[in-house]
């Protein structure tokens, strides 16, 4: 179906449609177009039934908020270009898909040690802490202790999602990582991202951990491996906390926090406005790392990796432009809101008196 062949007259959707801003409608059109391209690539009809199939296939690995956004975009498109009846039928079918998805997701998380319990996510893995934990894990002398220690040690340097180690190769200084979140035209900067590894910026034990993981994790399924590694990690952290070696809050540490530390160091080292941070993270959008990953101020050292030019080119140019505009706006606001010399001096005097 050609989206330009819209019918004359006001858009469908009633009062709800009249409340939408033009920017929201443009965003909905953009999101819906990705699903339509997916259908077209498979020679499937662009009707409401086809969009139900596309929604089920393409949103399976997304978070609830992202699924809601795509669901709203698709309903908008169906209302505008098909009919209200088709939109209602789409919503009914998708509601059942979402119900099954939530049930499966809840079952998969049972007993999994969700990261939000006990005060929220840490989103960092400082080197001093991770080295204490890795040393404890290695001292166990077990296979799972070795793998867990290697992930804790090498994870913050290389930034892989734990499940991605199973399909990662190292050829010289090029780490080829299969993007686990890749959905054609929707997520990730291509099926594979390439990282140039600077071993001179890595400690010798980090290099060894990287090499071991690439070999040891081949073909392993993270969903099967994680329940065996998680208790080992928690026990090691618990012992360090009880001995007073690390603070109690590190009991909330997750394997995934390594990726947040990696993101912080990318932000402090690479040029986000050229798409380098997104490419090194494996993101299609330059905005994702800015909003959802480790803060730049938590960086402890320069990043040891840099994405290849091909991986950078796969980041969506429009998102790089949006990121650049947003950063410029932030810097301008910070500059305009900065206190003048008199205000700084007055604050200094008050501090001294206090």
ZANUGU-758620 format. One record per residue: residue number from 1; residue in one letter; y, x, z of N, C-alpha, C in turn. Coordinates in steps of 0.05 Angstrom, whole numbers. Layout:
% ZANUGU-758620
PT pafi kollo   n.py   n.px   n.pz  ca.py  ca.px  ca.pz   c.py   c.px   c.pz
PT  NUM     a      Y      X      Z      Y      X      Z      Y      X      Z
...
This chain:
% ZANUGU-758620
PT pafi kollo   n.py   n.px   n.pz  ca.py  ca.px  ca.pz   c.py   c.px   c.pz
PT    1     x    -24     17      0      0      0      0     25     17      0
PT    2     x     44     11    -18     69     26    -19     89     16      1
PT    3     x     97     33     19    115     24     40    143     17     30
PT    4     x    150     26      6    176     19     -6    177     -9    -17
PT    5     x    154    -21    -22    153    -48    -33    154    -69    -11
PT    6     x    175    -68      5    177    -87     27    190   -113     16
PT    7     x    183   -135     30    193   -161     21    222   -164     28
PT    8     x    236   -182     13    264   -187     18    267   -203     44
PT    9     x    291   -203     56    295   -220     79    294   -203    104
PT   10     x    298   -215    127    298   -201    153    270   -190    160
PT   11     x    269   -168    174    243   -158    182    228   -177    200
PT   12     x    201   -175    198    185   -192    215    185   -181    243
PT   13     x    178   -198    263    176   -188    290    194   -203    310
PT   14     x    212   -220    300    227   -238    318    246   -223    335
PT   15     x    249   -233    360    268   -222    379    262   -193    386
PT   16     x    237   -187    388    229   -160    396    239   -140    375
PT   17     x    236   -147    349    245   -129    328    275   -126    328
PT   18     x    289   -148    335    318   -146    335    329   -128    357
PT   19     x    313   -123    377    322   -106    399    317    -76    394
PT   20     x    301    -70    374    295    -42    368    319    -28    355
PT   21     x    323     -4    362    345     12    349    334     22    323
PT   22     x    353     30    305    345     42    280    329     67    284
PT   23     x    337     83    304    323    108    309    294    103    318
PT   24     x    290     82    334    263     75    342    246     66    318
PT   25     x    258     51    301    243     42    277    236     65    259
PT   26     x    255     83    256    249    107    239    226    123    251
PT   27     x    226    126    278    205    140    292    178    126    288
PT   28     x    178     99    291    154     84    287    143     87    258
PT   29     x    161     87    239    153     90    211    140    118    208
PT   30     x    152    138    219    142    165    217    114    167    229
PT   31     x    110    156    253     84    157    266     63    142    250
PT   32     x     70    118    241     51    102    226     43    115    200
PT   33     x     62    129    187     55    142    162     33    162    164
PT   34     x     30    175    187      8    194    191    -19    181    189
PT   35     x    -21    157    201    -46    142    200    -51    132    171
PT   36     x    -30    124    157    -34    115    130    -43    137    112
PT   37     x    -32    162    117    -41    185    101    -70    191    106
PT   38     x    -79    187    132   -107    192    139   -124    172    124
PT   39     x   -116    147    122   -132    127    107   -132    133     78
PT   40     x   -109    141     67   -108    147     38   -126    171     31
PT   41     x   -127    191     49   -144    215     43   -173    208     43
PT   42     x   -180    185     54   -208    176     55   -213    152     37
PT   43     x   -193    146     20   -195    123      2   -202     97     16
PT   44     x   -189     93     39   -193     69     55   -169     51     53
PT   45     x   -172     25     53   -149      7     50   -129      8     73
PT   46     x   -104      6     66    -83      6     87    -78    -22     97
PT   47     x    -99    -35    108    -96    -61    120   -100    -58    150
PT   48     x    -98    -80    164    -99    -78    193   -126    -68    203
PT   49     x   -148    -76    189   -174    -66    197   -176    -36    193
PT   50     x   -165    -25    171   -165      3    167   -150     18    188
PT   51     x   -127      6    197   -111     19    217   -124     18    244
PT   52     x   -141     -2    249   -157     -2    274   -176     22    274
PT   53     x   -189     27    251   -208     49    249   -193     76    252
PT   54     x   -169     78    240   -154    102    242   -145    107    270
PT   55     x   -136     86    284   -127     88    312   -150     98    329
PT   56     x   -174     87    326   -197     95    342   -204    124    337
PT   57     x   -203    132    312   -211    160    305   -190    181    313
PT   58     x   -165    174    310   -144    195    314   -132    196    341
PT   59     x   -137    176    358   -125    177    385   -145    183    407
PT   60     x   -170    189    399   -191    192    419   -184    213    440
PT   61     x   -172    235    432   -167    257    450   -138    258    461
PT   62     x   -123    236    456    -95    236    465    -93    225    494
PT   63     x    -70    230    506    -65    220    533    -55    190    531
PT   64     x    -57    175    552    -50    146    551    -22    142    540
PT   65     x     -2    157    548     25    153    538     27    156    508
PT   66     x     13    176    497     13    181    468     -1    158    454
PT   67     x    -23    148    465    -37    126    453    -19    101    452
PT   68     x     -4     96    473     15     73    474     36     75    452
PT   69     x     46     99    448     67    103    428     56     98    400
PT   70     x     32    108    394     21    104    367     13     75    363
PT   71     x      3     62    385     -5     34    383     20     16    376
PT   72     x     42     22    390     67      7    384     77     12    356
PT   73     x     75     37    347     84     43    320     67     29    299
PT   74     x     41     28    303     24     15    283     28    -16    283
PT   75     x     31    -27    307     37    -56    308     63    -62    294
PT   76     x     83    -45    298    109    -49    285    105    -49    254
PT   77     x     90    -29    245     86    -27    216     72    -51    204
PT   78     x     52    -60    218     36    -83    209     54   -108    209
PT   79     x     70   -112    230     88   -135    231    107   -134    207
PT   80     x    118   -111    201    139   -109    181    127   -111    152
PT   81     x    104    -99    147     94    -97    120     71   -115    114
PT   82     x     58   -126    134     36   -144    130     43   -172    141
PT   83     x     36   -178    165     43   -204    177     40   -204    207
PT   84     x     51   -224    220     48   -226    249     19   -232    256
PT   85     x      5   -247    239    -23   -253    244    -39   -227    244
PT   86     x    -34   -211    224    -49   -185    222    -42   -167    246
PT   87     x    -17   -168    255     -9   -152    278    -24   -161    303
PT   88     x    -27   -188    306    -41   -199    329    -71   -191    328
PT   89     x    -83   -193    305   -111   -185    302   -115   -155    308
PT   90     x    -96   -139    298    -97   -110    304    -96   -106    334
PT   91     x    -77   -119    348    -74   -115    377    -98   -123    392
PT   92     x   -111   -145    384   -135   -154    398   -158   -133    395
PT   93     x   -161   -123    371   -183   -103    367   -177    -77    382
PT   94     x   -152    -68    381   -144    -44    394   -146    -46    425
PT   95     x   -141    -69    435   -143    -74    464   -172    -69    473
PT   96     x   -191    -77    458   -219    -73    465   -226    -43    462
PT   97     x   -215    -30    442   -220     -1    439   -208     14    463
PT   98     x   -184      6    471   -172     19    494   -187     14    520
PT   99     x   -198    -10    522   -214    -16    546   -238      2    548
PT  100     x   -252      6    526   -276     23    526   -267     52    530
PT  101     x   -244     60    519   -235     88    522   -228     94    551
PT  102     x   -215     75    564   -208     79    592   -232     81    610
PT  103     x   -252     64    604   -277     64    620   -291     91    616
PT  104     x   -293    101    591   -306    127    586   -291    150    599
PT  105     x   -264    148    598   -248    169    610   -251    169    640
PT  106     x   -252    146    652   -255    144    681   -282    155    690
PT  107     x   -303    149    674   -329    159    680   -331    189    678
PT  108     x   -317    200    657   -318    229    653   -303    244    674
PT  109     x   -284    231    688   -269    244    709   -282    242    736
PT  110     x   -302    225    739   -314    220    765   -325    246    776
PT  111     x   -316    253    800   -326    278    813   -317    303    800
PT  112     x   -297    301    782   -288    325    767   -266    340    780
PT  113     x   -256    331    803   -235    347    817   -209    345    802
PT  114     x   -198    321    798   -173    318    783   -150    334    795
PT  115     x   -134    345    777   -113    363    786    -90    351    802
PT  116     x    -86    325    801    -63    313    814    -68    307    843
PT  117     x    -92    309    853    -96    304    881    -85    327    898
PT  118     x    -76    320    922    -68    341    941    -41    353    935
PT  119     x    -23    337    922      5    347    919     14    353    891
PT  120     x     -2    348    871      7    352    844     -3    377    831
PT  121     x      5    381    806     -5    403    790     11    429    796
PT  122     x     -2    452    794     12    477    800     26    488    775
PT  123     x     13    486    752     25    494    726     34    524    727
PT  124     x     19    540    740     24    569    740      0    583    752
PT  125     x     -2    609    746    -24    626    757    -14    654    759
PT  126     x      2    660    780     13    687    784     -8    708    784
PT  127     x     -1    732    774    -20    754    771    -32    762    798
PT  128     x    -16    764    819    -27    772    845    -49    753    854
PT  129     x    -44    727    851    -64    707    860    -89    708    842
PT  130     x    -85    709    816   -109    708    799   -126    733    802
PT  131     x   -114    755    808   -130    779    812   -146    778    838
PT  132     x   -135    766    858   -150    762    883   -174    744    878
PT  133     x   -169    722    863   -191    703    857   -212    716    839
PT  134     x   -203    730    818   -222    742    799   -240    763    814
PT  135     x   -228    779    831   -243    799    846   -265    785    863
PT  136     x   -258    763    875   -277    748    892   -300    737    875
PT  137     x   -293    727    851   -313    715    833   -332    737    823
PT  138     x   -321    759    815   -338    781    805   -357    791    826
PT  139     x   -348    791    851   -364    801    873   -389    784    878
PT  140     x   -389    759    867   -413    741    871   -437    753    856
PT  141     x   -432    767    834   -454    779    820   -471    760    804
PT  142     x   -459    736    798   -474    715    783   -462    711    756
PT  143     x   -477    699    738   -467    693    711   -442    675    712
PT  144     x   -443    654    728   -421    636    730   -397    649    744
PT  145     x   -402    666    763   -380    680    775   -366    698    756
PT  146     x   -382    712    738   -371    729    718   -354    714    698
PT  147     x   -365    692    688   -350    676    668   -324    664    680
PT  148     x   -326    653    704   -303    642    717   -282    664    722
PT  149     x   -290    687    731   -272    709    735   -258    718    710
PT  150     x   -273    719    688   -262    727    662   -241    706    653
PT  151     x   -246    681    657   -227    660    648   -202    662    665
PT  152     x   -204    666    691   -181    669    708   -165    694    701
PT  153     x   -178    715    693   -164    740    687   -152    740    659
PT  154     x   -168    732    639   -158    733    611   -144    708    602
PT  155     x   -149    685    615   -137    660    607   -107    660    606
PT  156     x    -93    670    626    -63    671    626    -52    690    605
PT  157     x    -68    709    595    -59    728    575    -61    716    547
PT  158     x    -82    700    543    -88    691    515    -84    661    511
PT  159     x    -82    646    533    -74    618    531    -93    598    519
PT  160     x   -119    605    516   -137    586    504   -143    563    524
PT  161     x   -146    539    513   -158    518    528   -187    526    534
PT  162     x   -197    520    558   -224    530    565   -245    523    544
PT  163     x   -243    499    532   -264    491    513   -261    507    487
PT  164     x   -239    520    482   -235    534    456   -249    561    455
PT  165     x   -257    572    478   -272    597    477   -298    596    461
PT  166     x   -309    572    460   -335    569    447   -334    574    417
PT  167     x   -310    571    405   -308    574    376   -284    593    370
PT  168     x   -284    615    384   -263    635    380   -276    662    372
PT  169     x   -263    675    353   -273    701    344   -251    722    347
PT  170     x   -260    747    351   -241    769    353   -248    790    332
PT  171     x   -230    793    313   -234    812    291   -212    833    293
PT  172     x   -218    857    303   -198    877    308   -179    867    329
PT  173     x   -153    864    322   -133    853    340   -125    825    334
PT  174     x   -141    811    317   -135    783    310   -154    765    324
PT  175     x   -143    747    341   -159    727    354   -156    701    339
PT  176     x   -179    691    328   -179    666    313   -190    644    331
PT  177     x   -173    624    336   -180    603    355   -181    576    341
PT  178     x   -203    563    343   -205    536    332   -190    517    350
PT  179     x   -169    504    340   -152    486    356   -169    461    364
PT  180     x   -174    459    389   -191    436    399   -177    410    397
PT  181     x   -150    410    396   -135    384    394   -128    377    365
PT  182     x   -139    391    346   -131    387    318   -140    359    308
PT  183     x   -120    345    298   -125    320    283   -108    322    258
PT  184     x   -120    320    235   -107    324    210    -82    307    207
PT  185     x    -59    321    203    -34    308    199    -22    296    225
PT  186     x    -35    301    247    -26    287    272    -21    307    294
PT  187     x    -40    325    299    -38    344    322    -47    372    314
PT  188     x    -35    391    327    -41    420    324    -31    432    298
PT  189     x    -26    458    298    -15    471    274    -38    481    257
PT  190     x    -54    462    248    -77    469    231   -103    470    247
PT  191     x   -126    472    233   -151    473    247   -155    498    263
PT  192     x   -142    520    255   -145    546    268   -118    559    272
PT  193     x   -114    571    296    -90    587    300    -98    617    302
PT  194     x    -81    634    293    -87    663    294    -67    677    312
PT  195     x    -77    693    330    -60    707    349    -64    737    345
PT  196     x    -43    752    343    -44    781    342    -42    792    370
PT  197     x    -63    805    379    -65    815    406    -56    844    409
PT  198     x    -37    848    427    -27    875    432    -42    885    457
PT  199     x    -63    900    453    -79    910    476    -63    928    494
PT  200     x    -43    941    484    -27    959    501    -12    943    522
PT  201     x     -8    917    518      6    901    538    -14    887    557
PT  202     x    -40    893    554    -60    882    571    -72    904    589
PT  203     x    -80    896    613    -94    915    631   -122    919    620
PT  204     x   -134    942    625   -161    947    615   -182    926    623
PT  205     x   -180    916    648   -199    895    655   -194    869    641
PT  206     x   -169    864    633   -163    840    618   -175    842    589
PT  207     x   -173    865    578   -185    870    551   -216    866    553
PT  208     x   -228    877    574   -257    873    577   -264    844    581
PT  209     x   -249    830    597   -254    801    602   -252    785    576
PT  210     x   -232    792    560   -229    778    534   -254    783    516
PT  211     x   -262    808    514   -285    814    497   -311    801    507
PT  212     x   -315    800    533   -339    788    544   -338    758    538
PT  213     x   -315    745    542   -314    716    539   -319    708    510
PT  214     x   -308    722    491   -313    716    463   -343    715    456
PT  215     x   -358    734    468   -387    735    464   -402    714    481
PT  216     x   -395    713    507   -411    697    525   -407    667    521
PT  217     x   -384    659    510   -378    630    508   -386    618    481
PT  218     x   -396    634    463   -403    624    436   -424    602    439
PT  219     x   -417    579    427   -436    557    427   -438    541    453
PT  220     x   -425    549    473   -427    535    499   -409    510    498
PT  221     x   -418    489    511   -403    464    512   -388    463    539
PT  222     x   -361    462    538   -346    464    562   -352    441    581
PT  223     x   -357    417    570   -362    394    587   -388    398    604
PT  224     x   -406    414    593   -431    420    608   -427    444    627
PT  225     x   -410    463    618   -406    487    634   -387    483    657
PT  226     x   -367    466    653   -346    463    674   -357    454    701
PT  227     x   -376    434    702   -386    426    729   -400    449    744
PT  228     x   -409    470    729   -422    492    742   -401    514    751
PT  229     x   -379    515    735   -359    535    741   -339    526    762
PT  230     x   -333    500    761   -312    489    780   -319    494    809
PT  231     x   -344    488    818   -350    493    846   -349    522    854
PT  232     x   -356    540    835   -354    568    841   -325    577    845
PT  233     x   -307    567    828   -279    573    830   -268    562    857
PT  234     x   -274    537    863   -264    524    887   -274    539    912
PT  235     x   -299    547    912   -310    562    935   -296    589    939
PT  236     x   -291    602    917   -277    628    919   -249    625    930
PT  237     x   -235    605    919   -207    600    929   -208    592    958
PT  238     x   -227    574    965   -229    565    993   -233    588   1012
PT  239     x   -250    607   1005   -255    630   1022   -230    647   1025
PT  240     x   -215    651   1004   -190    667   1005   -169    653   1022
PT  241     x   -168    627   1020   -149    612   1036   -156    613   1066
PT  242     x   -181    610   1072   -190    610   1100   -186    637   1113
PT  243     x   -186    659   1097   -182    686   1107   -152    693   1108
PT  244     x   -135    674   1099   -106    679   1099    -97    698   1077
PT  245     x   -113    703   1057   -106    722   1036    -87    709   1015
PT  246     x    -92    683   1009    -74    668    992    -66    642   1006
PT  247     x    -44    630    997    -34    606   1009    -52    582   1004
PT  248     x    -50    562   1021    -67    538   1020    -63    523    994
PT  249     x    -38    523    983    -33    507    959    -49    516    935
PT  250     x    -59    540    935    -75    549    912   -102    536    911
PT  251     x   -109    520    931   -134    504    929   -132    484    905
PT  252     x   -108    478    896   -105    460    874   -106    474    847
PT  253     x   -111    500    847   -111    514    821   -134    505    803
PT  254     x   -127    501    778   -146    493    757   -149    516    736
PT  255     x   -171    516    722   -173    535    700   -150    531    680
PT  256     x   -142    506    676   -121    500    656    -94    511    664
PT  257     x    -90    517    690    -64    529    698    -59    556    685
PT  258     x    -80    569    676    -77    594    661    -61    590    636
PT  259     x    -64    568    623    -50    562    598    -20    557    604
PT  260     x    -14    546    627     14    542    634     28    569    639
PT  261     x     13    588    652     25    614    657     29    628    630
PT  262     x     11    626    612     13    637    585     38    625    571
PT  263     x     42    599    574     65    586    561     91    598    572
PT  264     x     92    602    598    116    613    611    123    640    599
PT  265     x    103    656    595    108    683    585    114    683    555
PT  266     x    103    664    540    111    661    512    141    654    510
PT  267     x    150    635    527    178    626    526    197    649    533
PT  268     x    188    667    550    205    690    557    204    713    537
PT  269     x    185    712    518    181    734    500    187    727    471
PT  270     x    177    704    462    179    697    433    204    679    428
PT  271     x    209    674    403    232    657    395    222    629    389
PT  272     x    228    611    408    219    583    405    232    570    382
PT  273     x    257    578    375    272    565    353    262    573    326
PT  274     x    243    591    325    230    599    300    201    588    298
PT  275     x    194    572    319    167    560    319    146    579    330
PT  276     x    153    602    340    134    622    349    119    612    374
PT  277     x    133    600    393    119    590    417     99    568    410
PT  278     x    108    549    394     90    527    386     65    538    372
PT  279     x     69    557    354     47    568    339     27    583    357
PT  280     x     37    598    377     20    612    395      5    593    414
PT  281     x     16    569    418      3    549    435    -17    532    418
PT  282     x    -14    533    392    -30    516    375    -19    489    370
PT  283     x      7    485    375     20    459    373     31    454    345
PT  284     x     31    430    336     44    423    311     74    419    316
PT  285     x     81    410    340    109    405    347    120    427    365
PT  286     x    144    436    358    157    457    374    167    446    401
PT  287     x    168    419    403    178    406    428    157    405    450
PT  288     x    132    406    444    111    401    464    111    421    487
PT  289     x    112    447    480    112    467    502    137    465    519
PT  290     x    160    458    506    185    457    521    183    436    543
PT  291     x    171    413    538    171    391    557    147    391    575
PT  292     x    124    402    567    100    397    581     86    422    593
PT  293     x     96    445    587     82    469    596     99    487    614
PT  294     x     86    508    625     98    525    645    127    534    640
PT  295     x    142    536    661    170    543    659    175    573    654
PT  296     x    195    578    638    202    605    631    207    623    656
PT  297     x    219    611    676    226    627    700    201    637    715
PT  298     x    177    626    709    153    635    722    139    658    707
PT  299     x    151    666    685    140    689    670    142    714    687
PT  300     x    121    730    686    119    755    702    120    780    685
PT  301     x    114    777    659    112    801    642    113    791    613
PT  302     x    118    809    594    119    802    565     92    791    556
PT  303     x     92    773    538     67    763    527     53    784    510
PT  304     x     27    785    512     11    805    497      2    794    470
PT  305     x     10    770    463      2    759    437     26    749    421
PT  306     x     22    748    395     42    738    377     27    723    355
PT  307     x     37    700    346     23    685    325     28    698    298
PT  308     x      9    694    280     12    704    253     33    687    238
PT  309     x     44    697    217     63    683    201     52    656    191
PT  310     x     26    656    184     13    632    174     13    610    195
PT  311     x      7    618    220      6    599    242     34    588    248
PT  312     x     54    605    246     82    596    250     90    576    228
PT  313     x     82    582    204     90    565    181     78    537    184
PT  314     x     56    535    199     42    509    201     56    491    222
PT  315     x     74    501    238     89    485    257    109    467    241
PT  316     x    112    442    248    129    424    233    158    432    235
PT  317     x    170    436    211    197    446    210    217    427    223
PT  318     x    213    401    221    232    382    232    232    384    263
PT  319     x    210    391    275    209    393    304    223    419    313
PT  320     x    221    440    297    236    464    303    266    459    302
PT  321     x    274    444    283    303    437    281    312    420    305
PT  322     x    295    401    313    301    385    337    303    402    362
PT  323     x    284    420    365    284    438    388    309    455    389
PT  324     x    316    467    366    340    483    365    365    468    373
PT  325     x    368    443    362    391    426    369    391    420    398
PT  326     x    368    414    410    367    407    438    374    431    456
PT  327     x    365    455    449    371    479    464    401    485    462
PT  328     x    412    482    439    441    487    435    457    467    453
PT  329     x    448    442    453    462    422    469    460    429    499
PT  330     x    437    438    508    433    445    536    451    469    543
PT  331     x    452    489    526    469    512    532    498    505    533
PT  332     x    507    487    515    534    479    515    541    464    540
PT  333     x    523    446    548    527    430    572    528    448    597
PT  334     x    511    468    598    510    486    620    536    503    622
PT  335     x    546    510    598    570    526    597    594    510    606
PT  336     x    596    485    596    618    467    603    618    460    632
PT  337     x    593    458    644    591    450    671    592    473    691
PT  338     x    594    498    681    595    521    699    621    521    715
PT  339     x    620    528    740    644    529    757    662    552    748
PT  340     x    688    549    751    707    570    744    708    591    765
PT  341     x    723    613    761    725    635    781    735    625    808
PT  342     x    755    607    808    765    597    834    744    583    850
PT  343     x    728    566    836    707    551    850    686    569    861
PT  344     x    679    590    845    659    609    854    669    624    879
PT  345     x    694    632    879    706    647    901    706    629    926
PT  346     x    714    604    923    715    585    945    688    581    957
PT  347     x    667    578    940    640    574    950    630    599    964
PT  348     x    639    623    955    631    647    968    643    649    996
PT  349     x    668    641    999    681    642   1025    667    623   1045
PT  350     x    661    599   1035    647    579   1052    620    589   1061
PT  351     x    606    603   1043    580    614   1050    582    635   1072
PT  352     x    602    653   1069    606    674   1089    613    662   1116
PT  353     x    630    641   1116    637    628   1141    613    616   1155
PT  354     x    596    603   1138    572    590   1149    554    610   1161
